[in-house]
Amino acid sequence: MKERREKRKRWVRRGPYAVEVEVEVVYPAGDPSEPCLEPATVRWLDEIARRAEEGDLAYLKSVGEVFRAVPG
C-alpha cells in the first residue's frame, strides 16, 4: 500500500489574527488512519504564526484568508 496525500484547510491563530491556509497532509502507508504533516509544512505553519504575531498582513494575505479577532 502506498501513502496517500490530499489537501486540507488548517487554521493558524496568533495574536489578533487567524489565517486559513491550505496544506498537504500525508496518510502514511503504515497507518493510514491519521493524517500527518511533513516537517517542511510544520515549519511553514510556524512561519505564518510568527508573521501573524508580528502583524505582517501583506504576507498573511499572500498565503491564505486572514481574519482579525473582534474584541468582546
C-alpha positions as CSV (number, residue, x, y, z in Angstrom):
1,M,0.0,0.0,0.0
2,K,1.2,3.5,-0.9
3,E,0.9,6.7,1.2
4,R,-2.0,8.9,0.2
5,R,-1.8,12.7,0.0
6,E,-4.6,15.3,0.0
7,K,-5.2,19.0,0.5
8,R,-6.7,20.2,3.8
9,K,-7.5,23.5,5.3
10,R,-5.7,24.4,8.5
11,W,-6.1,27.4,10.8
12,V,-3.1,29.3,12.2
13,R,-4.1,31.6,15.1
14,R,-1.7,34.1,16.7
15,G,-2.1,37.5,18.2
16,P,-5.2,39.2,16.8
17,Y,-5.1,37.2,13.6
18,A,-6.4,33.9,12.3
19,V,-5.3,32.6,8.9
20,E,-6.9,29.8,7.0
21,V,-4.4,28.1,4.7
22,E,-4.3,25.0,2.5
23,V,-1.7,22.3,3.3
24,E,-0.9,18.9,2.0
25,V,-1.4,16.1,4.5
26,V,0.0,12.6,4.2
27,Y,-1.7,9.4,5.2
28,P,1.3,7.0,5.8
29,A,1.1,3.5,4.3
30,G,1.9,2.0,7.8
31,D,-1.0,3.8,9.5
32,P,-3.4,5.4,7.0
33,S,-6.0,6.2,9.8
34,E,-4.3,9.5,10.8
35,P,-3.1,12.3,8.5
36,C,0.4,13.7,9.2
37,L,2.2,16.9,8.2
38,E,5.6,16.8,6.7
39,P,8.4,18.8,8.5
40,A,8.6,21.5,5.8
41,T,4.8,22.1,6.2
42,V,5.1,22.4,10.0
43,R,8.0,24.9,9.6
44,W,5.8,26.9,7.1
45,L,2.9,27.0,9.6
46,D,5.3,28.2,12.3
47,E,6.4,31.0,9.9
48,I,2.8,32.0,9.3
49,A,2.3,32.1,13.1
50,R,5.4,34.3,13.6
51,R,4.3,36.7,10.9
52,A,0.8,36.9,12.3
53,E,2.2,37.8,15.7
54,E,4.3,40.5,14.0
55,G,1.2,41.8,12.2
56,D,2.7,41.2,8.7
57,L,-0.7,41.5,6.9
58,A,0.8,41.6,3.4
59,Y,2.5,38.2,3.9
60,L,-0.6,36.7,5.6
61,K,-2.9,37.7,2.8
62,S,-0.4,36.2,0.3
63,V,-0.7,32.7,1.9
64,G,-4.3,32.5,2.9
65,E,-7.6,34.1,4.1
66,V,-7.0,36.4,7.0
67,F,-9.4,37.1,9.9
68,R,-9.0,39.6,12.7
69,A,-10.4,39.0,16.2
70,V,-13.1,41.3,17.3
71,P,-12.8,42.4,21.0
72,G,-15.6,41.1,23.1
